[in-house]
Amino acid sequence: MSNPVYGKQMKTSSKATANSTSTLLWSLSIGLILFLLWSAFQVALFNGQLLQFEAPIYWAVAITTLLFILWVAIYFKQMKLETQQDWLKVAVIFLPLTYVLSLINAASEYLANNMILIQCIYAMIFVMTMYLLQNNKINHIIQSSLIGIAYVIVGFGLLNWLGASNLAGRLVGWFSSGVVNGIYNQTIWNDANGPRLASVFQYPNTYAAFLMAFLFIAIFSMIRSQKVYTQLLHGSMLVPILLSLLLTLSRTGLVMMPIVFVIILLLLKPAKQILWFIYLVISGIGTIAILNPVNTAGLELQQQFTAGVAAKGWIYLVAASIVVAIIIWAIQRWIAPKLETKLHTWGKRKGSSLWIPLGSALLAIIAAVLLLGTSVRNILPDSISTRLENINFQQHSVLERITFYKDAAKVIADYPLIGAGGGAWTALYEKYQNNPYVSAQAHNFFMQYLVEVGIIGFIIFMSFILYIFYQYVRSYLRRDESERESHFVFFILSMTILVLSLLDFNMSYVFIGMLVFIGFGGMAAAIEPRPVQRFKVSPSTSRGIYITIAGLSIILLLIVSVRFLQANQYAELAKEVAQSSQDFQEIKAPLEKDLSIRTTHIDSLLTLSSLYQQGYEQTKDDQFYNTSLEILQRGNAAEPYNKSIVTQMIHLYDLRADYDAAYALQKEYAANYIWNMEWYEQLITRSFDLGYQALGQGDTAKKESYFTSGLEAYQHVVDGVEHLKTLPEGQLQGQPFELTPTMILNAGKIKYMLNDSAGSAAILKGGIAEDLTDATNREIARWYLAALTKDGQQDQAIYDNLIAVAPNEADEIKQIAELNF
């Protein structure tokens, strides 16, 4: 007989367990949303190498790991390896593992370790969201939260544009490291084009990619919504988003927007395609109508805040947003249903979804021709019309990007299989660059990924994301319209950002990377769960495999993130102490604690070495010198391309008068900084000084060696200057790179002391200057005239000018001409 009491207890227990799981599930979802909101305003989540960028990355690792622990607790009993969805949570582990593999060749151990941690964040977010977003309620909450966060970021950016930067700073200053002196740093980005809106990203092109994704998401959400207030909300955000997109002055965004739009349209039915097109046009008209006054107001407010100007800007913006929202809502309410009915039959025809995207592409081409080649662009503000006017394949940003990609190909050729480790482009670009540009990013996510993890890692990554996109689209097309919309937001999000990342470094922002992997997780959640027969594993074995992998990863990541956070605090403490104290031990203590955790942390290595150098300068105690040198050598072994470490080591050798060692380093590392003019000037100078010293000592072999390396360095600069003349007309050179008077003087002296007076005169002639009151210019003229005299020639005009300034130069010239080397 059944026991009714026992049965009742079982039902109660089952209900309690379900309630407990539901509570954990909601806790995980809310935690993830709050984490994303925090991440959005942490400028430090950019993948940089400065001390200020570290703590938020390590906090992100710790928080993500804690959320992942909660996920394991919730889904432990559901873990299995039966479908392709299940195997994706195993496959994602290979992404951070490829970065671990690339440590073998890491150009920067510090940056490579940081990138491994960042990839672990992405992997955990993907696994969590893939499961969470299979729950309809959680899916709805997370989608709404992502859109809400995006709208907050848009509003935050416009607050700064329209003069309320102090208010914006106060709103987020209590939790964001991006606020400096009460203002969020670089929300308005200034360059040669003037002020550009960047919001929380501090880089307009990345903000443009973010805005474009959520512009299309806003249109989709408005069409999908059945509630009036949500339709009006999404409709009212179209103008602010489009306006913000134009205020970024991002040519990349404007060029790529039609491409992304057409890709999205291809997955929609004809009726929806028409509505998307209409809503985009209406919001575009509304934006253009207020663009000039709002742009002008923002430019004025960047110079000086005026309440009247700010109010005027806000009135235009709010009025246009309301009008556009009402028009679009009315179309959605009364016209959209009729359109759906009329086009229902046509929508079932094969290929019906192709015509409108093709027409949109044609219209985009026509619009581009009008805006780029006619006076139509004059309806736009000067700053925007100028940017549009300059869109062509010969303008500098296009040419520079092509150069970046060619240089990235050089790195890939040297590190083909497993890459050069995370952050490799930042560490290596000075060695491979075609001209002296300054760009720590390759401006193409996929090329940069190839540089970091090589062909093996790139194939794994591309296989992973292409499989997800393929399976998602396949499942999407098989479902009816009501079901297929549930996860379309995630497709728009990932696809848009990745397409725009073909031309920029959006994925170097960790927050953007999180959004993309949430998008991957959302698409994976919508894939039809087809069984994988070949790799079928029992549930208990599946749980064992995954809990072992996850458990070890969790333990390791928690330990690393907590320890790295401690190390970061020690480094920050040392920085603070150094500003207020001169006590050697007080400054040294936190630095050593940091380095006991992260043995090759660059900032602390350099600071501690500098501290010991100062000790050596003051006491001449060899112990200080040896300790400083050992610290730098340890750093150099892990960071062989870090210029600051090598420069500090050279300075240390100079303090000890170990000029041969300093010269050897200067020469050895010249190939890593091929466009560093100062580096080559110092190398030529050192070569001359040491060669002249060897000449005085009668050491012919050493003299020849030093002089030869000096002339080779000089020729490198000569060749570089000639190469820069071959750059396309529209391409900017970048940093200065030219023959300096010091280079010319020392190279000319070297030639003279090698008994090549004609060669010496040829070099020195290039450095003759009108201003002979300058000591270096006089010395160049002196040696030039001496070289000519030695060669039986003269330059009377230069001679007369020099003697007029310094009559005693006649004797100097004669003495040099009589020298015999």
C-alpha positions in Angstrom: 0.0 0.0 0.0 1.1 3.5 -0.7 1.9 5.8 2.2 -0.1 9.0 1.8 2.0 10.8 4.4 5.2 9.8 2.6 3.8 10.9 -0.7 2.8 14.3 0.7 6.3 14.7 2.1 7.8 13.8 -1.3 5.7 16.5 -3.0 6.6 19.1 -0.5 10.2 18.2 -0.7 10.1 18.4 -4.6 8.3 21.7 -4.4 10.9 23.1 -2.0 13.7 21.9 -4.3 12.1 23.5 -7.3 11.7 26.8 -5.4 15.3 26.7 -4.3 16.5 26.1 -7.8 14.3 28.9 -9.1 15.7 31.2 -6.5 19.3 30.3 -7.5 18.4 30.7 -11.1 17.0 34.2 -10.6 20.0 35.1 -8.4 22.3 34.1 -11.1 20.4 36.1 -13.7 20.3 39.2 -11.6 24.0 38.8 -10.7 24.9 38.6 -14.4 22.8 41.7 -15.3 24.4 43.7 -12.5 27.8 42.5 -13.5 27.2 43.7 -17.1 26.0 47.1 -15.9 29.2 47.4 -13.7 31.3 46.3 -16.6 29.8 48.8 -19.0 31.1 51.8 -17.0 34.5 50.3 -16.2 36.9 51.9 -18.7 39.6 49.7 -17.2 38.0 46.7 -18.9 39.8 47.7 -22.0 42.6 45.2 -22.7 45.5 47.6 -22.0 48.7 47.1 -20.1 48.7 50.0 -17.7 48.3 49.6 -14.0 44.9 51.4 -14.0 43.4 48.7 -16.3 44.3 45.7 -14.2 41.9 45.7 -11.2 38.6 45.7 -13.1 39.9 42.8 -15.3 40.8 40.8 -12.2 37.5 41.8 -10.5 35.7 40.6 -13.6 37.4 37.2 -13.4 36.5 36.8 -9.8 32.9 37.9 -10.2 32.4 35.7 -13.3 33.9 32.7 -11.5 31.5 33.2 -8.5 28.6 33.4 -10.9 29.9 30.3 -12.7 30.0 28.4 -9.3 26.3 29.3 -8.9 25.6 28.0 -12.4 27.3 24.7 -11.6 25.1 24.4 -8.4 21.9 25.0 -10.4 22.7 22.9 -13.4 24.7 20.1 -12.0 22.0 17.5 -12.3 21.2 18.6 -15.8 24.7 18.2 -17.1 25.0 15.8 -20.0 26.8 15.3 -23.2 24.2 14.1 -25.6 23.5 16.9 -28.1 25.5 19.4 -30.1 24.5 22.0 -27.6 26.0 20.1 -24.7 29.3 19.6 -26.6 29.5 23.4 -27.2 30.1 23.9 -23.5 33.1 21.6 -23.9 34.3 23.1 -27.2 34.4 26.6 -25.7 37.1 25.5 -23.3 39.5 25.3 -26.3 39.4 29.1 -26.8 41.3 29.9 -23.6 43.4 26.8 -24.1 44.7 28.1 -27.4 45.9 31.2 -25.5 47.6 29.0 -23.0 49.3 27.2 -25.8 50.5 30.5 -27.3 52.3 31.3 -24.0 55.2 29.2 -25.5 56.0 32.0 -27.9 54.5 34.9 -25.9 55.9 38.3 -26.9 54.7 39.6 -23.6 54.1 37.2 -20.7 52.2 39.9 -18.8 49.7 40.7 -21.6 49.4 37.0 -22.5 48.4 36.0 -19.0 45.8 38.8 -18.9 44.3 37.5 -22.2 44.0 34.0 -20.9 42.0 35.4 -18.0 39.8 37.4 -20.3 39.2 34.4 -22.5 38.1 32.4 -19.4 35.6 35.2 -18.7 34.2 34.8 -22.2 34.0 31.0 -21.9 32.2 31.0 -18.6 29.7 33.7 -19.8 29.0 31.6 -22.9 28.3 28.5 -20.9 26.1 30.3 -18.4 24.0 32.2 -21.0 23.6 29.2 -23.3 21.7 27.4 -20.5 20.0 30.5 -18.9 18.6 31.7 -22.2 16.8 28.4 -22.8 14.4 29.5 -20.0 11.8 31.8 -21.6 11.4 34.1 -18.6 15.1 34.4 -18.0 15.6 35.0 -21.7 13.1 37.9 -21.7 14.7 39.4 -18.6 18.2 39.3 -19.9 17.2 40.6 -23.3 15.3 43.5 -21.7 18.2 44.2 -19.4 20.8 44.3 -22.2 18.6 46.7 -24.1 18.1 48.8 -20.9 21.8 49.0 -20.3 22.3 50.1 -23.9 19.7 52.8 -23.6 21.4 54.0 -20.3 24.8 54.2 -22.2 23.2 56.2 -25.0 21.6 58.6 -22.5 24.9 58.8 -20.6 26.7 59.8 -23.8 24.2 62.5 -24.7 24.3 63.9 -21.2 28.0 64.5 -21.8 27.5 65.9 -25.3 24.9 68.4 -24.1 26.9 69.8 -21.3 25.9 67.7 -18.3 29.3 65.9 -17.9 29.5 66.7 -14.1 26.0 65.2 -13.5 26.9 62.1 -15.6 30.1 61.8 -13.6 28.3 61.9 -10.3 25.8 59.3 -11.4 28.4 56.7 -12.0 31.4 58.0 -10.0 30.6 55.9 -6.9 31.3 52.7 -8.7 33.2 53.5 -11.9 37.0 53.9 -12.2 36.5 55.9 -15.4 35.5 59.1 -13.5 38.5 61.5 -13.2 38.0 64.9 -11.4 34.2 64.4 -11.4 34.0 63.7 -15.2 33.9 60.4 -17.0 37.2 60.3 -18.9 37.0 60.9 -22.7 33.3 60.5 -23.3 33.9 63.2 -25.8 36.9 62.2 -27.9 38.9 65.0 -29.5 41.1 64.5 -32.5 41.9 66.4 -35.8 38.2 66.1 -36.7 37.0 67.9 -33.6 34.8 66.5 -30.7 33.5 63.0 -31.3 31.0 61.2 -29.1 32.5 58.1 -27.5 30.4 57.6 -24.3 31.8 54.9 -21.9 34.0 53.4 -24.6 36.4 56.3 -25.0 36.8 55.4 -28.7 34.1 56.6 -31.2 34.4 53.7 -33.6 33.7 51.1 -31.0 30.8 53.2 -29.7 29.5 53.3 -33.3 29.6 49.4 -33.5 27.7 49.2 -30.1 25.1 51.8 -31.3 24.5 50.1 -34.6 23.9 46.8 -32.9 21.3 48.3 -30.6 19.8 50.5 -33.3 18.7 47.3 -35.1 17.8 45.6 -31.8 15.6 48.6 -31.0 13.8 48.3 -34.3 13.4 44.5 -33.9 12.1 44.9 -30.3 9.6 47.5 -31.3 8.1 45.4 -34.1 8.1 42.3 -31.9 6.5 44.0 -28.9 2.7 43.8 -28.4 2.5 46.4 -25.7 2.0 50.1 -26.5 4.4 51.5 -23.9 7.3 49.2 -24.9 6.7 50.1 -28.6 6.8 53.8 -27.7 9.9 53.3 -25.6 11.9 51.5 -28.3 10.6 53.9 -31.0 11.6 56.9 -28.9 15.2 55.6 -28.7 15.8 55.4 -32.4 16.5 59.1 -32.9 18.9 59.3 -29.9 20.8 56.2 -31.1 21.0 57.4 -34.7 22.0 60.8 -33.6 24.7 59.4 -31.3 25.9 57.2 -34.2 26.4 60.3 -36.4 28.1 62.3 -33.6 30.8 59.6 -33.3 31.9 60.7 -36.8 32.7 57.1 -37.5 33.2 56.4 -41.2 33.6 52.7 -40.4 30.1 52.7 -38.9 28.5 54.5 -41.8 30.3 52.3 -44.4 29.4 49.0 -42.7 25.8 49.9 -41.7 24.2 49.0 -45.1 26.1 45.6 -45.0 24.8 44.7 -41.6 21.3 45.9 -42.4 21.1 43.7 -45.6 22.4 40.7 -43.6 19.6 41.1 -41.1 16.9 41.7 -43.7 17.8 38.4 -45.4 16.4 36.5 -42.4 13.1 38.4 -42.3 9.9 38.0 -44.1 9.0 40.6 -46.8 6.5 42.4 -44.6 9.0 42.7 -41.7 11.7 43.9 -44.2 9.4 46.7 -45.4 8.7 47.8 -41.9 12.4 47.7 -40.9 13.2 49.9 -43.9 10.3 52.3 -43.2 11.2 52.7 -39.6 14.9 53.3 -40.3 14.0 55.9 -42.9 11.6 57.7 -40.5 14.0 57.7 -37.7 16.7 58.9 -40.1 14.6 61.8 -41.3 13.9 62.7 -37.6 17.6 62.6 -36.8 18.6 64.7 -39.8 16.0 67.3 -38.9 17.6 68.0 -35.5 21.2 67.1 -36.3 22.5 70.6 -37.0 21.1 72.3 -33.9 22.1 69.5 -31.5 25.5 69.1 -33.1 26.1 72.9 -32.8 24.8 73.0 -29.2 27.2 70.2 -28.3 30.2 71.9 -29.9 29.4 75.1 -28.0 28.8 73.3 -24.7 32.2 71.6 -25.0 33.7 75.1 -24.9 31.5 76.7 -22.3 28.4 75.5 -20.5 25.3 77.6 -21.1 21.9 76.5 -19.6 20.0 78.0 -22.5 22.0 76.2 -25.2 21.8 72.9 -23.3 18.0 73.2 -22.8 17.6 74.0 -26.5 19.5 70.9 -27.5 17.5 68.7 -25.2 14.2 70.2 -26.5 15.1 69.3 -30.1 16.1 65.8 -29.1 13.1 65.0 -26.9 10.6 66.5 -29.4 12.1 64.6 -32.4 12.2 61.3 -30.4 8.5 61.7 -29.3 7.3 62.6 -32.8 9.2 59.7 -34.4 8.0 57.2 -31.7 4.3 58.2 -32.3 4.6 58.0 -36.1 6.2 54.6 -35.9 3.8 53.3 -33.3 0.8 54.4 -35.5 2.3 52.5 -38.4 2.9 49.5 -36.3 -0.6 49.7 -34.8 -2.7 50.2 -38.0 -0.6 49.6 -41.1 1.7 46.7 -40.1 -1.1 44.2 -39.6 -2.6 44.9 -43.1 0.9 44.7 -44.6 1.4 41.3 -43.0 -1.9 40.1 -44.4 -1.3 41.4 -47.9 2.2 40.0 -48.2 1.6 36.7 -46.4 1.2 34.7 -49.6 4.2 36.4 -51.3 6.3 35.7 -48.3 5.9 32.0 -48.8 7.4 32.1 -52.2 10.9 30.9 -52.7 13.4 33.7 -52.9 10.8 36.3 -51.8 13.1 37.5 -49.0 15.9 38.4 -51.4 14.2 41.3 -53.3 13.9 43.9 -50.6 17.5 43.4 -49.3 18.8 43.7 -52.9 16.7 46.8 -53.3 18.0 48.2 -50.0 21.6 47.6 -51.1 20.8 49.5 -54.3 19.3 52.4 -52.4 22.3 52.4 -50.1 24.6 52.8 -53.1 22.4 55.6 -54.5 22.4 57.3 -51.0 26.2 56.9 -50.9 26.6 58.5 -54.3 24.4 61.4 -53.3 26.2 62.0 -50.0 29.7 61.5 -51.3 29.5 63.0 -54.7 26.9 65.8 -54.6 25.8 68.8 -52.6 23.2 66.7 -50.8 25.7 66.2 -48.0 25.5 70.0 -47.2 22.4 69.3 -45.2 24.7 67.7 -42.6 26.9 69.6 -40.2 30.4 70.5 -41.5 32.1 68.0 -39.3 30.0 65.1 -40.6 29.9 66.2 -44.2 33.7 66.6 -44.2 34.1 63.0 -42.8 31.7 61.7 -45.6 33.5 63.7 -48.3 36.8 62.0 -47.2 35.4 58.4 -47.6 37.5 56.8 -50.3 40.2 54.2 -50.7 42.9 56.8 -50.8 42.2 58.5 -47.5 44.6 58.0 -44.7 42.5 55.7 -42.4 41.9 53.2 -45.2 45.6 53.2 -46.2 46.7 52.9 -42.6 44.4 49.9 -42.0 45.8 48.2 -45.1 49.3 48.8 -43.7 48.3 47.4 -40.3 47.0 44.2 -42.0 50.2 43.8 -44.1 52.3 44.2 -41.0 50.1 41.8 -39.1 50.7 39.3 -41.9 54.5 39.7 -41.3 54.0 38.7 -37.6 51.8 35.8 -38.6 54.5 34.6 -41.0 57.0 34.5 -38.1 54.6 32.9 -35.6 52.4 30.8 -37.9 51.1 27.9 -35.8 50.4 29.0 -32.2 50.9 32.7 -32.5 52.8 35.1 -30.4 50.5 35.2 -27.3 47.8 37.5 -26.0 48.6 41.2 -26.6 51.2 40.2 -29.2 50.4 43.1 -31.6 50.9 45.6 -28.8 54.3 44.1 -27.9 55.5 43.5 -31.5 54.1 46.1 -33.9 57.1 48.4 -33.6 59.3 45.6 -34.9 57.2 44.9 -38.0 55.6 48.2 -38.9 56.0 49.6 -42.4 56.2 53.2 -41.2 56.3 54.9 -37.8 52.6 54.9 -36.9 51.5 54.5 -33.3 48.8 51.9 -33.0 48.7 49.3 -30.2 45.8 47.7 -32.1 45.7 46.1 -35.5 42.2 47.6 -36.3 41.0 44.1 -37.4 39.9 41.7 -34.7 40.4 38.6 -36.9 43.9 39.6 -38.0 44.8 40.4 -34.4 43.4 37.1 -33.2 45.6 35.3 -35.8 48.6 37.2 -34.5 47.9 36.1 -31.0 47.0 32.4 -31.4 48.2 31.5 -34.8 46.6 29.3 -37.4 45.7 26.5 -35.0 43.9 28.8 -32.5 42.3 30.8 -35.3 40.8 27.7 -37.0 39.4 26.6 -33.6 37.9 30.0 -33.0 36.4 30.3 -36.5 35.1 26.7 -36.4 33.4 27.5 -33.1 31.7 30.7 -34.1 30.8 29.6 -37.7 29.2 26.4 -36.3 27.1 28.4 -33.9 26.0 30.9 -36.7 25.3 28.0 -39.1 23.3 25.9 -36.6 21.4 29.0 -35.4 20.4 30.1 -38.9 19.5 26.5 -39.8 17.3 26.2 -36.7 15.9 29.7 -37.3 14.7 28.9 -40.8 13.0 25.7 -39.7 10.9 27.3 -37.0 7.7 29.3 -37.5 7.8 33.0 -37.1 6.5 33.2 -33.5 9.3 30.9 -32.3 12.2 32.2 -34.3 12.1 35.7 -32.8 12.9 34.6 -29.3 16.7 34.7 -29.7 17.1 36.9 -32.8 18.4 39.8 -30.6 21.5 37.7 -29.9 22.2 37.1 -33.6 22.0 40.9 -34.3 24.2 41.7 -31.3 27.1 39.3 -32.2 26.9 39.6 -36.0 26.9 43.4 -36.0 29.9 43.8 -33.7 31.9 41.1 -35.5 31.2 42.6 -38.9 32.4 46.0 -37.7 35.4 44.3 -36.0 36.6 43.5 -39.5 37.8 47.2 -39.6 38.5 48.0 -36.0 39.5 46.7 -32.6 36.1 46.6 -30.9 36.7 43.2 -29.4 39.7 44.5 -27.5 37.1 46.0 -25.1 36.3 43.3 -22.7 32.7 44.6 -22.2 32.2 44.3 -26.0 33.7 40.8 -25.9 31.2 39.9 -23.1 28.3 41.1 -25.2 29.5 39.0 -28.2 29.8 35.9 -26.2 26.4 36.5 -24.6 25.2 36.7 -28.2 26.9 33.3 -29.0 25.3 31.8 -25.9 21.9 33.1 -26.9 22.2 31.7 -30.4 23.5 28.4 -29.0 20.4 28.2 -26.7 18.2 28.4 -29.8 19.9 25.6 -31.7 17.7 22.5 -32.1 19.2 19.9 -29.7 20.0 17.1 -32.1 21.6 14.0 -30.5 25.3 13.3 -31.2 25.4 9.5 -31.5 29.2 9.1 -32.1 30.1 10.8 -28.8 27.3 9.7 -26.6 28.3 9.7 -22.9 26.2 8.6 -19.9 24.8 11.4 -17.7 26.9 10.4 -14.7 30.1 10.3 -16.8 29.2 13.7 -18.3 28.8 15.3 -14.9 32.1 13.8 -13.8 34.0 15.1 -16.8 32.5 18.6 -16.7 32.6 19.0 -13.0 36.3 18.0 -13.0 37.1 20.5 -15.7 34.9 23.2 -14.2 36.0 22.5 -10.7 39.7 22.8 -11.4 39.2 25.9 -13.5 37.1 27.5 -10.8 39.7 26.9 -8.1 42.5 28.1 -10.3 40.7 31.2 -11.5 39.6 32.2 -8.0 43.1 31.8 -6.6 44.6 33.7 -9.5 42.1 36.6 -9.5 42.3 37.1 -5.7 46.1 36.9 -5.7 46.3 39.3 -8.7 43.9 41.7 -7.0 46.2 41.7 -4.0 49.2 42.3 -6.2 47.5 45.2 -7.9 46.7 46.7 -4.5 50.4 46.4 -3.6 51.4 48.1 -6.8 48.9 50.9 -6.3 50.1 51.3 -2.7 53.7 51.6 -3.9 52.7 54.3 -6.3 50.9 56.3 -3.6 53.8 55.9 -1.1 56.3 57.0 -3.8 54.4 60.3 -4.2 54.5 61.2 -0.5 57.6 59.5 0.9 61.4 59.1 0.1 61.9 56.2 2.4 63.6 53.4 0.5 62.2 50.5 2.6 58.6 51.9 2.7 58.4 52.1 -1.1 60.2 48.8 -1.7 58.0 46.7 0.6 54.7 46.8 -1.5 56.7 46.5 -4.7 58.3 43.3 -3.5 55.0 41.9 -2.4 53.5 42.6 -5.8 56.5 40.8 -7.5 56.2 37.9 -5.2 52.9 37.2 -6.8 53.5 38.4 -10.3 57.2 38.0 -10.8 57.3 39.9 -14.1 54.8 42.7 -13.5 56.3 45.5 -15.7 55.3 48.6 -13.7 56.6 47.2 -10.4 59.7 45.8 -12.0 60.6 49.2 -13.5 59.8 51.1 -10.3 61.7 48.7 -8.1 64.7 48.7 -10.4 64.6 52.5 -10.5 64.6 52.6 -6.7 67.8 50.5 -6.6 69.4 52.6 -9.3 68.8 55.7 -7.1 70.4 53.9 -4.2 73.4 53.1 -6.4 73.7 56.7 -7.6 73.7 57.9 -4.0 75.9 55.3 -2.4 77.9 53.7 -5.3 77.2 50.4 -3.5 77.5 47.5 -6.0 74.8 45.6 -4.2 72.2 48.2 -5.3 73.6 48.0 -8.9 73.5 44.2 -9.1 70.0 44.0 -7.6 68.7 46.6 -10.1 70.3 44.8 -13.0 69.0 41.4 -11.9 65.4 42.8 -11.7 65.7 44.3 -15.2 67.2 41.1 -16.7 64.4 39.1 -15.2 61.9 41.4 -16.7 63.6 41.4 -20.0 63.4 37.6 -20.2 59.6 37.7 -19.9 59.1 41.0 -21.8 61.8 41.0 -24.5 60.0 43.6 -26.6 59.4 46.1 -23.7 61.3 49.2 -24.6 61.1 50.7 -21.1 63.0 47.7 -19.6 65.8 47.8 -22.2 66.1 51.6 -22.0 66.4 51.4 -18.2 69.0 48.7 -18.5 71.0 50.8 -20.9 70.8 53.7 -18.4 72.0 51.5 -15.6 75.1 50.4 -17.7 75.8 54.0 -18.4 75.7 54.8 -14.6 78.4 52.2 -14.1 80.4 53.5 -17.1 79.9 50.1 -18.7 79.6 51.7 -22.2 80.3 48.5 -24.1 77.4 46.7 -22.5 75.1 49.7 -23.1 76.2 49.8 -26.7 75.6 46.1 -27.1 72.0 46.4 -25.9 71.4 49.5 -28.0 72.6 47.6 -31.1 70.9 44.3 -30.2 67.4 45.8 -29.7 67.6 48.3 -32.6 65.8 45.7 -34.8 62.8 45.8 -32.4 62.2 49.6 -32.8 63.0 50.1 -36.5 61.3 53.5 -36.7 62.5 54.9 -33.4 64.6 57.9 -34.4 65.9 58.6 -31.0 67.1 54.9 -30.7 69.1 55.1 -33.9 70.5 58.5 -33.0 71.9 57.1 -29.7 73.2 54.0 -31.5 75.1 56.1 -34.0 76.5 58.3 -31.2 77.6 55.4 -29.1 79.2 53.7 -32.2 81.2 56.9 -32.9 82.2 57.4 -29.2 83.4 53.9 -28.7 85.1 53.7 -32.1 86.9 56.9 -31.4 88.0 55.5 -28.1 89.2 52.3 -29.7 91.1 54.4 -32.3 92.9 56.2 -29.6 93.8 52.9 -28.0 95.1 51.6 -31.3 92.6 48.7 -31.4 91.8 48.6 -35.1 89.5 45.7 -35.0 87.2 47.3 -32.4 87.3 50.6 -34.2 86.2 49.0 -37.4 83.5 47.1 -35.6 82.0 50.1 -33.9 82.3 52.4 -36.9 80.7 49.8 -39.2 77.7 49.4 -36.9 77.4 53.2 -36.7 77.3 53.5 -40.5 74.9 50.6 -40.8 72.5 52.4 -38.3 72.9 55.7 -40.3 72.2 53.8 -43.6 69.1 52.3 -41.9 67.8 55.8 -41.3 68.7 57.0 -44.8 66.8 54.0 -46.3 63.9 54.6 -44.0 63.6 58.2 -45.0 63.6 57.2 -48.7 61.0 54.5 -48.0 58.7 57.0 -46.4 58.7 59.0 -49.6 57.1 56.0 -51.3 54.0 56.0 -49.1 50.7 56.7 -50.9 49.8 60.3 -51.1 46.9 60.1 -48.6 48.8 58.0 -46.0 50.1 59.8 -42.9 53.7 59.0 -42.0 53.1 58.8 -38.3 55.9 59.7 -35.8 58.9 61.8 -37.1 61.7 59.9 -38.7 64.5 61.8 -40.3 68.2 62.4 -40.3 69.1 64.6 -37.3 72.1 66.9 -37.1 73.6 64.6 -34.5 73.3 61.5 -36.7 74.8 63.4 -39.7 77.7 64.8 -37.6 78.7 61.4 -36.1 78.3 59.5 -39.4 80.4 62.1 -41.2 83.1 61.8 -38.5 83.1 58.1 -38.8 83.6 58.2 -42.5 86.4 60.8 -42.1 88.1 58.6 -39.5 87.8 55.6 -41.9 89.9 57.8 -44.3 86.9 58.3 -46.7 87.0 62.1 -46.9 84.7 62.2 -50.0 82.1 60.0 -48.3 82.4 62.1 -45.2 81.8 65.4 -47.1 78.8 63.8 -48.9 77.2 62.9 -45.6 78.0 66.2 -43.8 76.8 68.3 -46.7 73.2 67.1 -46.0 73.4 68.6 -42.5 74.6 72.1 -43.4 72.3 74.7 -41.9 71.9 78.4 -42.3 72.1 79.0 -38.5 75.7 78.6 -37.7 75.4 80.1 -34.2 74.3 76.6 -33.1 77.2 74.5 -31.9 76.2 71.3 -33.6 75.6 73.1 -36.9 79.1 74.8 -36.7 80.7 71.4 -36.0 79.0 69.9 -39.0 80.2 72.7 -41.2 83.8 72.5 -39.7 84.1 68.8 -40.5 82.5 69.2 -43.9 85.0 71.9 -44.9 87.9 69.8 -43.4 86.8 66.7 -45.5 86.7 68.9 -48.6 90.1 70.2 -47.9 91.4 66.7 -47.3 90.0 65.8 -50.7 91.5 68.8 -52.4 88.2 70.7 -52.8 86.5 73.7 -51.1 83.1 75.4 -50.6 83.9 79.1 -50.3 80.3 80.2 -49.4 80.1 77.8 -46.4 83.6 78.7 -45.4 82.9 82.5 -45.5 79.6 82.0 -43.5 81.3 79.9 -40.8 84.3 82.3 -40.4 82.0 85.2 -40.2 80.3 83.6 -37.2 83.4 82.1 -35.6 86.8 83.3 -37.0 88.8 80.7 -35.0 87.1 77.9 -37.0 89.8 78.4 -39.7 92.5 76.9 -37.4 90.1 74.1 -36.4 89.4 73.2 -40.0 93.1 73.1 -40.8 93.9 70.9 -37.8 91.2 68.4 -38.7 92.3 68.3 -42.3 95.9 67.5 -41.2 94.8 64.6 -39.1 95.9 61.2 -40.4 93.9 58.1 -39.3 
